[in-house]
């Protein structure tokens, strides 16, 4: 698991560093600030979704184990799942804030 995360981080770093020196023919009104906004918004949402996905896998597995032993704790498990899902919602909000500026 740790090697996969390190591989993904290395791939992200290489792709970000490799894209900084590339020159494109710019249209009138296009600026590098707009492309940096899109890149920042994509990273903000992507990392939030990645974190929420990993967290939801852990919380969901543990929640199913708790519910199988004591079904009365089902509402508490749903609260924890909702807390993990809120991380992805925060990522969407940050994406819209970045794109709105």
C-alpha positions as CSV (number, residue, x, y, z in Angstrom):
1,X,0.0,0.0,0.0
2,X,2.8,2.4,0.9
3,X,4.6,1.7,-2.4
4,X,1.5,2.5,-4.4
5,X,1.0,5.8,-2.6
6,X,4.7,6.7,-3.2
7,X,4.4,5.8,-6.8
8,X,1.3,8.0,-7.2
9,X,3.0,10.9,-5.5
10,X,6.1,10.5,-7.7
11,X,3.9,10.4,-10.9
12,X,2.1,13.5,-9.8
13,X,5.3,15.4,-9.1
14,X,6.8,14.4,-12.4
15,X,3.7,15.4,-14.3
16,X,3.6,18.8,-12.5
17,X,7.3,19.5,-12.9
18,X,7.3,18.4,-16.5
19,X,4.4,20.7,-17.5
20,X,6.0,23.9,-16.3
21,X,8.5,24.3,-19.2
22,X,6.1,23.5,-22.0
23,X,5.3,26.4,-24.2
24,X,2.0,26.7,-26.1
25,X,0.8,29.2,-28.6
26,X,-1.4,31.5,-26.5
27,X,-4.7,32.9,-27.8
28,X,-5.7,36.4,-27.1
29,X,-6.9,36.8,-23.6
30,X,-5.5,33.4,-22.4
31,X,-3.1,33.5,-19.5
32,X,-1.1,31.1,-17.5
33,X,-3.1,32.2,-14.5
34,X,-6.2,30.6,-15.9
35,X,-4.4,27.3,-16.4
36,X,-3.0,27.4,-12.9
37,X,-6.6,27.9,-11.6
38,X,-7.7,24.8,-13.4
39,X,-4.7,22.8,-12.2
40,X,-5.2,24.0,-8.6
41,X,-8.9,23.2,-8.7
42,X,-8.2,19.8,-10.1
43,X,-5.6,19.0,-7.5
44,X,-7.9,20.3,-4.7
45,X,-10.8,18.1,-5.7
46,X,-8.7,15.1,-6.7
47,X,-6.8,15.0,-3.4
48,X,-10.0,15.4,-1.4
49,X,-11.7,12.7,-3.4
50,X,-8.7,10.4,-3.0
51,X,-8.6,11.0,0.8
52,X,-12.3,10.5,1.1
53,X,-12.2,7.3,-0.9
54,X,-9.4,5.8,1.2
55,X,-11.1,6.9,4.4
56,X,-14.4,5.6,3.4
57,X,-12.9,2.2,2.6
58,X,-11.5,2.0,6.1
59,X,-14.6,3.4,7.9
60,X,-17.0,1.3,5.8
61,X,-15.2,-2.0,6.5
62,X,-15.0,-1.2,10.2
63,X,-18.6,-0.1,10.2
64,X,-19.9,-3.3,8.6
65,X,-18.0,-5.3,11.3
66,X,-19.6,-3.2,14.1
67,X,-23.1,-3.5,12.6
68,X,-22.7,-7.3,12.2
69,X,-21.9,-7.6,15.9
70,X,-24.4,-5.0,17.2
71,X,-27.1,-3.7,14.8
72,X,-28.1,-1.1,17.4
73,X,-25.0,0.9,16.5
74,X,-26.0,1.4,12.9
75,X,-26.9,5.1,13.3
76,X,-23.5,5.9,14.8
77,X,-21.8,4.1,11.8
78,X,-23.8,6.3,9.4
79,X,-22.6,9.4,11.2
80,X,-19.0,8.4,10.8
81,X,-19.5,7.6,7.1
82,X,-21.1,11.0,6.7
83,X,-18.1,12.7,8.4
84,X,-15.8,11.0,5.9
85,X,-17.9,12.0,2.9
86,X,-17.9,15.6,4.1
87,X,-14.2,15.7,3.1
88,X,-15.1,15.2,-0.5
89,X,-17.8,17.9,-0.3
90,X,-15.1,20.3,1.1
91,X,-13.0,19.5,-1.9
92,X,-15.8,20.4,-4.2
93,X,-16.4,23.6,-2.4
94,X,-12.7,24.5,-2.6
95,X,-12.7,23.7,-6.3
96,X,-15.6,26.1,-6.9
97,X,-14.0,28.8,-4.7
98,X,-10.7,28.5,-6.8
99,X,-12.5,28.6,-10.1
100,X,-14.8,31.5,-9.0
101,X,-11.9,33.9,-8.3
